[in-house]
């Protein structure tokens, strides 16, 4: 699958996985203050529960998406692909992604990145966790330190504006409902194991 390069192409990808009403809602959505507050609250809650582990962006994104769907009336999608910093990939490699095969498993081993799209907004709960961690890519750590500084938890911006921060979110696959549910299940088990339950 190729990288979706604009909002129209991404809308078609959403339509293919979730139908045209979902794609129309995605393109028409405008974030409200109440939605911003709900998004912030869900991210803080998730970050307090989710253990710091490498390669968990799809689990974290699925968990955030499920939380948001319960608290917001907004089009929420989990998207997977490549994350680049100043044009150079730090997660993913821009190669074709067979998402259906990859996300048939819970918590797949892969080098890409996943994030949540709330309409045309990127909501990335894994970005800063990876940047601040010892296992995170050095290029990402340097960039986040220079551009954002310490102690950040959630990155939210219009997808079209992420380049202003030196970030490039390159979506290649929109997860379906069953795939999100499978990843959320794996996230729940990871949280449960970390809490010793």
matplotlib code that plots the C-alpha trace (Angstrom):
import matplotlib.pyplot as plt

x = [0.0, 1.3, 1.5, -1.6, -0.3, -3.2, -6.5, -8.5, -6.4, -6.6, -10.3, -10.5, -8.4, -10.9, -13.8, -12.3, -12.1, -15.0, -17.4, -18.1, -20.1, -16.9, -14.8, -17.2, -17.3, -13.5, -13.1, -15.8, -14.7, -13.6, -12.3, -14.2, -12.9, -14.8, -13.2, -9.7, -10.4, -11.6, -8.5, -6.2, -7.9, -7.8, -4.1, -3.1, -5.1, -3.5, 0.0, -0.4, -1.5, 0.6, 4.1, 7.0, 7.9, 9.5, 7.4, 4.1, 2.7, 0.0, -1.1, -1.1, -3.0, -5.6, -6.2, -6.4, -8.9, -11.2, -11.1, -11.9, -14.8, -16.4, -16.0, -16.3, -18.7, -15.8, -14.5, -11.6, -9.3, -6.0, -3.5, -0.2, 2.8, 6.1, 7.1, 9.9, 11.8, 13.1, 12.4, 14.3, 12.3, 12.7, 9.9, 9.0, 10.8, 8.2, 8.1, 4.8, 2.9, 0.6, -1.5, -4.1, -1.4, 0.6, -2.4, -3.9, -1.7, -2.0, 1.1, 2.9, 6.7, 7.4, 9.5, 6.7, 4.5, 0.8, -1.2, -4.8, -6.5, -9.4, -10.8, -7.9, -5.9, -3.0, -3.1, 0.1, 0.3, 3.5, 5.7, 7.1, 7.2, 9.6, 11.6, 12.3, 13.1, 16.6, 15.4, 14.0, 15.7, 18.5, 17.3, 13.8, 15.2, 17.3, 14.4, 11.9, 14.4, 15.0, 11.5, 9.2, 11.4, 10.9, 7.8, 5.4, 2.8, 0.6, 1.2, -1.9, -1.9, -3.6, -2.1, -1.4, 0.6, 2.8, 5.6, 5.9, 7.2, 9.6, 7.4, 6.1, 3.2, 3.0, -0.1, 0.0, -2.8, -6.1, -6.8, -10.3, -12.5, -11.5, -7.8, -8.2, -10.1, -7.3, -4.6, -6.7, -6.9, -3.1, -2.8, -5.1, -3.1, 0.2, -1.3, -2.7, 0.7, 2.5, 0.2, 0.7, -2.9]
y = [0.0, 3.5, 6.5, 8.6, 12.0, 14.3, 14.5, 13.3, 10.2, 9.4, 9.9, 7.2, 4.9, 5.5, 4.9, 1.6, 0.4, 2.1, 3.3, 6.6, 8.1, 7.7, 9.3, 12.3, 12.7, 12.6, 15.4, 17.6, 17.4, 20.5, 20.0, 21.8, 22.8, 20.0, 17.5, 19.0, 18.5, 14.9, 14.1, 15.6, 13.7, 10.4, 10.8, 11.6, 8.6, 6.3, 7.5, 6.9, 3.3, 2.2, 0.9, 2.4, -0.3, 0.0, -0.6, 0.0, 2.9, 0.7, -0.6, 2.9, 4.4, 1.6, 2.2, 5.9, 5.5, 3.3, 5.7, 8.6, 6.8, 6.4, 10.1, 12.1, 12.4, 12.6, 10.5, 8.6, 6.3, 4.5, 4.9, 3.2, 4.2, 6.1, 8.9, 11.1, 13.9, 16.6, 14.2, 11.2, 8.2, 7.5, 4.8, 2.9, 2.9, 4.1, 0.5, -1.1, -2.1, -5.2, -3.9, -6.7, -9.3, -7.3, -6.3, -9.8, -10.4, -8.5, -6.3, -7.0, -6.7, -4.0, -0.8, 1.6, 4.0, 4.3, 7.3, 8.4, 10.7, 12.7, 14.0, 15.9, 16.1, 13.8, 12.8, 10.9, 9.6, 7.5, 10.2, 11.8, 8.5, 7.2, 10.4, 10.5, 6.8, 5.3, 3.0, 5.8, 6.9, 9.5, 11.7, 11.8, 12.5, 15.5, 16.9, 16.7, 18.2, 21.2, 21.8, 20.7, 20.4, 18.0, 16.6, 16.5, 13.7, 14.2, 15.7, 17.1, 19.1, 19.3, 16.7, 19.4, 21.4, 18.8, 19.7, 23.1, 21.1, 19.1, 16.0, 14.0, 11.6, 9.4, 7.1, 3.8, 1.9, 2.6, -0.1, -1.7, -2.0, -5.6, -4.8, -1.9, -4.2, -6.8, -4.2, -2.8, -6.3, -6.6, -3.2, -4.2, -7.3, -5.3, -2.7, -5.5, -7.3, -4.1, -3.5, -7.0, -8.0]
z = [0.0, -0.8, 1.5, 1.6, 0.7, 1.4, 3.2, 0.2, -0.2, 3.5, 3.4, 0.6, 2.8, 5.7, 3.4, 2.2, 5.8, 7.5, 4.7, 3.1, 6.1, 8.2, 5.6, 5.3, 9.0, 9.1, 6.5, 8.0, 11.6, 13.6, 17.1, 19.9, 23.3, 24.9, 22.6, 23.4, 27.1, 26.6, 24.4, 27.0, 29.9, 28.0, 27.1, 30.7, 32.0, 29.4, 30.0, 33.8, 33.1, 30.2, 31.0, 29.1, 26.5, 23.1, 19.9, 21.5, 19.4, 17.9, 21.3, 22.8, 19.8, 19.9, 23.6, 23.1, 20.2, 22.3, 25.2, 22.8, 21.2, 24.6, 25.5, 22.3, 19.4, 16.9, 14.0, 15.5, 13.4, 14.1, 11.3, 10.8, 8.7, 8.8, 11.1, 9.9, 11.5, 9.1, 6.2, 7.6, 8.9, 12.6, 12.7, 9.5, 6.2, 3.6, 2.1, 1.2, 4.3, 4.3, 7.2, 7.0, 7.6, 10.1, 12.3, 12.2, 15.3, 18.5, 19.3, 16.0, 15.8, 13.3, 12.9, 12.0, 13.9, 14.7, 15.8, 16.1, 13.7, 15.2, 12.0, 10.3, 13.6, 14.5, 18.2, 19.0, 22.6, 21.8, 20.3, 23.5, 25.3, 22.6, 22.4, 26.1, 26.5, 26.4, 23.6, 21.4, 18.2, 18.9, 16.0, 17.5, 21.0, 19.8, 17.7, 20.6, 23.0, 20.7, 19.5, 22.4, 25.5, 28.4, 30.1, 27.2, 27.0, 23.9, 20.5, 18.8, 15.6, 12.3, 10.0, 7.4, 10.0, 11.5, 9.0, 10.8, 13.8, 11.6, 11.8, 8.9, 9.6, 6.5, 6.7, 4.9, 6.5, 8.4, 11.0, 10.9, 13.9, 14.6, 14.3, 16.8, 19.2, 18.9, 19.6, 22.5, 24.0, 23.9, 25.4, 28.3, 29.0, 29.0, 31.4, 33.6, 33.7, 34.5, 37.5, 38.8, 38.4]

ax = plt.figure().add_subplot(projection="3d")
ax.plot(x, y, z, "-o")
ax.set_aspect("equal")
plt.show()
